[in-house]
Amino acid sequence: MIESMVTAIVHNIADELADVEPSTEATWNAICLADMGNTGAAFVAIPQIQPRNLAWIKKGKWLDLAKIGFEKYFIRKMKSGSSEPIYEKYLLKALGINRLK
């Protein structure tokens, strides 16, 4: 959800600087991996605020490994300067998860 809001803000600032009326809106979709001691949880909420079109949650030890893997992936993509690689954009779009309206 934070990435969605920041992306909308950046687009709207660019519009303001170009003397164009800002029109970009965030979708408020949320994807989360959470570490909870010996286990973990993952959830997807579309949109994050009720009423939701989709609410999915799973819990298990396998999510500890998923979180470690995601952290390594996230750090690598930030070091490379690519905040939204093309394969990530299309994978999320195929799952029905978009950053912007």
C-alpha positions in Angstrom: 0.0 0.0 0.0 2.8 2.4 0.8 4.4 1.9 -2.6 1.0 2.6 -4.2 0.6 5.9 -2.3 4.2 7.0 -3.0 3.9 6.3 -6.7 0.7 8.4 -6.8 2.4 11.2 -5.0 5.4 11.2 -7.3 3.1 11.2 -10.4 1.1 14.1 -9.0 4.2 16.2 -8.1 5.4 15.7 -11.7 2.0 16.9 -12.9 2.1 19.9 -10.6 5.6 20.8 -11.9 4.3 20.5 -15.5 1.3 22.8 -14.7 -1.1 19.9 -15.2 -4.0 19.1 -12.9 -2.9 16.1 -10.7 -5.1 13.1 -11.4 -3.3 9.9 -10.2 -4.9 7.9 -7.4 -3.5 5.1 -5.3 -5.4 1.8 -5.3 -4.9 1.0 -1.5 -4.2 -2.6 -2.2 -2.1 -4.3 0.5 0.4 -7.3 0.3 2.2 -8.2 3.5 4.6 -10.8 4.8 4.9 -10.7 8.6 7.4 -12.5 10.9 5.8 -13.8 14.1 8.5 -15.5 16.0 8.5 -19.2 15.0 5.9 -18.7 12.3 4.8 -16.1 9.8 1.7 -14.7 8.1 1.0 -13.4 4.6 -2.0 -11.5 3.5 -3.5 -9.7 0.5 -6.3 -7.2 0.9 -7.8 -5.5 -2.1 -8.4 -2.7 -1.1 -7.0 -2.5 2.3 -9.9 -0.6 3.7 -13.3 -2.3 3.9 -15.4 -3.2 2.0 -12.9 -5.5 0.4 -13.1 -7.3 -3.0 -10.4 -9.8 -1.9 -9.1 -10.8 1.5 -6.6 -13.7 1.7 -4.4 -14.8 4.7 -2.1 -17.7 5.3 0.0 -18.6 8.3 2.9 -21.0 8.6 6.6 -21.6 9.2 7.2 -21.5 5.4 6.5 -17.8 5.5 9.7 -17.2 7.5 11.7 -18.4 4.5 9.4 -16.4 2.1 10.1 -13.2 4.1 13.9 -13.8 4.1 13.7 -14.4 0.3 11.6 -11.3 -0.3 14.0 -9.1 1.8 16.9 -10.3 -0.3 14.9 -9.6 -3.5 13.8 -6.2 -2.3 17.3 -5.0 -1.3 18.7 -6.2 -4.6 16.1 -4.3 -6.7 16.6 -1.2 -4.6 20.4 -1.4 -5.1 19.9 -1.8 -8.8 17.6 1.3 -8.9 14.6 -0.5 -10.2 11.6 0.1 -7.9 9.2 -1.8 -10.2 10.8 -4.3 -12.5 8.8 -5.2 -15.5 8.3 -8.8 -14.5 7.0 -7.7 -11.1 4.6 -5.3 -12.7 3.1 -7.9 -15.0 3.0 -10.7 -12.3 1.0 -8.4 -9.9 -1.2 -7.3 -12.8 -1.9 -11.0 -13.6 -3.0 -11.4 -10.0 -5.2 -8.4 -10.2 -3.1 -6.2 -8.0 -2.3 -2.7 -9.4 -0.5 0.3 -7.8 -2.5 3.0 -9.5 -6.2 3.4 -10.5 
